[in-house]
Amino acid sequence: MSDAKDILESILNDEKLLKSRAFRDKVYSDEPILKTASQLKKPKTPEKIKAMKAMAYTPEAYWKTSAWLFYKQGKFMEDFEDVYEYNEDFVRYYPAYRDFTIEQLRGFFSWRSKVRRGQFPDTPLPYVYLLAYEIINGIGVKKPEDGIFMLKNLSDHYGTRFPGVKKYLGKWMLHYAVYNELPAEMAESEENDNDSALITLLHWEDKADNELFPALVRLSSYAIEESGFYMQYPEDFREAACRCWRMLAEIYRSKRKNSLFVNWFGKPRESQVVLFDSAIFYNRKTDCDRKYIINEINEYERRNGQWFCCKFQENRGRSIKLGAFMKALDGAMRKNYNYKYKLKVGEIAKVQLEIIRSVLETIRQEKEKEKVKKIEIDVSLLSGIRRSSDITRDKLIVDEEELAEIYQQEEPVQEQAEQLPEPENSTPLDRNELMFLRSLLNGEDSRCAAKNAGILPSILADSINEKLFDIFGDTVIAFNGDDPELIGDYIDELNEMLKGAGT
């Protein structure tokens, strides 16, 4: 231990001094009470930082813009590295070099050195924005393509801690691609994601449900993915939503002046824009007019030194009209499915409500038909059927003596009953099938009719369905469990068909 430290240690541990009023009634922090000369000495400011700070006081800086000064100072310090620990948090709006203290500047350049080596330690928010300003001004960027990668790294590593950073960096990446004429797909932004969804709805005829439905979800103001009903029946809702959109889009295309897309999302409009707004940016290009196309519904154009953007100005986030429709569909499906939680919805256009009802009814009928087409055989019941047939067989077997007694008891027939002519039948059904079908139409006991015919109800029903399929294009009799039922849509036609048929 040095002599200076020995002396300090001796003084601070003196018993009389510790019991004195100067020490007894006070609370001290971790900062040393007594300091050596080396501790009192401030760290030396790097000469390059001094020279950079001095740029703000040159005659040229007085009449130049602050963006120009930022660019000049940034290019001057482009390759500077430092090793300095600075852990204090602070706030600066539109942070620039000239606004930082020497300690804050040294802390920034030390942190920037780590970021350039692929390390991303915690840091104050102004450092993140200052580095983003450097990148969009081309400071420390070898080629424009590297700038996009550097901005994305900042967004990925600091966007969660500072939500505003992700929003601004997403916009600046898009502007960076426009300014440097990079491929549009290199820039990631929320606008690009919305544009992709809008283009999907614009060309709905060519899109499958797995493309169309995510676009509807993204652009809807009603968060359907948070709906309890949707969570339980996601596939059913997706099918209904896509069918409704297609039917509505077709109706609007054929019968309305504007398409459904224009009605719900408007039309692209041109407006003047400022590239890298909310940032410190020095425009170094004075090139001629040019156009930059991001996609078919979003493009930038430079005219007479100004930038203009033609895109959808409304509903860039969520469409209220689409949201109201998705909510109405959710409410209607909850009612049809007898879902335990009902949903109160607002008013929507009459044509939209009719489409929802029509689509849901069509889906219901299709499911009913699918149930009828499915024939299931319970193999476990076959043994019971065999036992029943054995009992019936035994009852029908009698010996010759019993049979003779039965014949002797019968009275001879006096005269043969007069044979009546069969009534005309304009249907493809035979007498037994007509009796069975009429019993169903009249609400009578169809099983009794089948018993009188000596044929099982299921066999009669299958025969009728097969013979009438060419007329109705569908089955007319379904089974609710073991009971035959007529399909409600065909009752009137069946009554009409049987008016002239014999029974």
C-alpha positions, 0 to 999 in steps of 0.5 A: 500500500502506498504512503498516501493510502496508509495515511488516509487509512489511518485518519479514517480509522481513528477512534476519536475522529469517528466519535466526533460530531463531524462523522457521528451524525452523518451518512456517507455514500460510496464516494471516498471522503478523502481523495488522492491527487490522482482521484481528483484529476479529470481524465484527459480529453482526446485531442480529436474530440476537442477538434470536433467540438471546435468545428461548431465555432468556426465562421463557416458553421455560423451560416451553415445548417445544423445538419451540415455541421452534424455531417462534417463532425460525423465524417471527421469522427467516422473512424474514431474509437475510444474506451471509456465507461459511461453508465449514466442515463440521460435524455436528448431530443434530436441528439447531436455531437455539439449537445453532448458533454465530453463524458457523454461523447466518449461514452458514445464512441466507446459504445459505437466501437462495440456495436461495430464489433457486433456487441450490443450492450445496454445504452442510453436512448440518445446513443441509439438515435445518434448512431442511426443519424450517422448511418442514414448520413452515410457516416461509417458506411462503406456502401449503401447496402451495408447501411440497411443491414446496420439500421436493421441490427439497431432495430432488432437489438434495441427495438424491444427496449425502446418501442419508438426506435423500431417505428422510426427505424422502419420508416428510415430504412424505407427512406434509405432505400428510396434515397439510395435507389436500393431494391425495395425488398431490402427495406423492412417497414410496416408500410410494406406489410400493409401494402402486401395485404392490400395487394392481396385483397386487390387481386382476390380472384387469384388468391387462395384462402390461406393468402386471403384470410391473413390479409383480412385479419391484418387490415381489419380494425376488429381483432378477430384472432382475439375472439373466443369463438374464432379460437374454437372454430378457426377453420369455419370462420376462415372459410366463411370470411373468405366466401363472404369477401368473394361474394361481396367483391363480385356484387360490388364489381358488377352492380356498383360504381366503385369496387369493394376494395375502393369502398373500404380502402379508398384510392391512392393519393399523392402527397409531398413527403420529407425523407428522413423526417424526425431525424438529422439528415444532410442531403448531399444529392442534387441529382435530377428528377427520378421515380422509385417504385416500391410496388404497384400501389406505392411509389416515390417521385422526385420533382423539382427538388421535392419528393412526392409519394403516391400511396393509400393515405387512408386505412394504412393500419386497420379498416373500420369498415372491414372491422365492422363486417368481420365483427358482424360475421363473428356475431352471426356465427356465434348465433348459428353455432349456439355459442355460449357468449353472444356478441353485440354488433353495430349496423352494417349495410343490408347487402353485407348482412344478406351475404353473411346469412346466405353464406352461412346457410349454404355452408350449413346445407353443404355440411348436412349433405356431407353427413347424408353421404357418409354411410357408417357400418357398426360391425359390432352389431352384426352378431346381434343381427345373426342371432335375431335371424336365427330366432326368426328362422326357427319360428318359421320351421314347423313339422308336417303334422302342424302344417296339415292341421293348419290347412284343415282349419282353413276354409276353402275360398268361395270365389276369387277376389276381383283383381283391380287394375294398378293406377297410373304412376308417373313417377319412377317409384313402385307401389311400396316406395310411394306408400313409404314416401307418402307416409313421410310427407303426411307425417305418418308412421313410415316404419309401419309402411315399410313393415307392410311392404316387408322391406326395411326402411333404410332399403326403401329410403336408399331406393327412393334416393337413387331413383329420384337423384336424376330429378332432384340432383340430391338425396331427398331422405336423410336419417336422423339417427334411426328415423328417416326424415325428408330434406326440407327443401324438397317437400313441396316438390315431392307433394306436387310430384305425388299428386297424380301418383297411385299408392 
